[in-house]
Amino acid sequence: MDYQKKQISEIERKIENTKKLLNDPALAELAKEEIAVLDRQKQELLKAASFENQADTAKPRAIIMEIRAATGGDEAGLFASDLYRMYTRYAQIQGWKAEQLSITEGGIGNIKEVIFRIQGEGAYEKLKHESGTHRVQRVPITESSGRIHTSTATVAVLPEIAERQLTINPNDLKIETYRSSGPGGQNVQKVETAVRITHLPSGIAASCQSERSQFQNKERALTILRSRLSEAKQKAEKMGYDITRKLQIGTGERSEKIRTYNFPQSRVTDHQINKSWHDLESIMDGNLEKIIESLKALS
């Protein structure tokens, strides 16, 4: 942001200097063209800065976190479960409120996907650098030969977007209901209380089945959808393509490996800042503050 401000100030200085040439008949036309080019550059920088600030407006409200098992089969699901516990423990230590919105389990202790909401002062600012691919290196409990496996899970951190911040046309939504189900397809309820909402122009979807009523699940699914759609719109506008093109939340920059949890060496390494800590058990128990503080350099 400071760099953007310097760029904008420099362009404004050039515009003022170029305006002095408007009184010269020989240079007036060239000066007008140069001013137009500089003004376009200024507007692009202002627009980019506004996108970054837009996410910050949601910070005091809450964030939506999404954890998905990636490569590694059951071990990836167990690692996703460990990450979920780590973040909810961290939220508890911070005095924040953590609330599960949706979960898809793959077995005992195995999570395919979990979406949860964290509400608390500074939650977005502290956790925004957690988005990315997290890698674990350890011996799975099912491994009899003691061989170390590498598995991954992805984490997404989205500022919660209020309805007043992003209005979605109801005609653009496809709303489906289905029965909530647990591990192995076992029915949790016999009525269709789970809700899946798809934003038709972009293909972005969100679902929720954690509540007992269809209305509550619909409201929670809309909350997740607004956050995903807002992030996708910002990314689309920054990169210069239309939001109506199919966008896949959870790909792109988040595919970059950001952290490795090495259990045999009790070491956690954050690749964003190339720094390691050697108290993995404590970190997995939610004591993340030392990592979070070190990541402030990225802000």
Secondary structure by P-SEA (a helix, b strand, c coil): caaaaaaaaaaaaaaaaaaaaccccccaaaaaaaaaaaaaaaaaaaaaaaaaaaaacccccbbbbbbbbcccaaaaaaaaaaaaaaaaaaaaaacbbbbbcbbbbcccccccbbbbccccccccccccccccbbbbbccccccccbbbbbbbbbbbbbccccccccccccccbbbbbbbbbccccccccccccbbbbbcccccccccccccccaaaaaaaaaaaaaaaaaaaaaaaaaacccccccccccccccccccbbbbccccccccccccccccaaaaaaaccaaaaaaaacccc
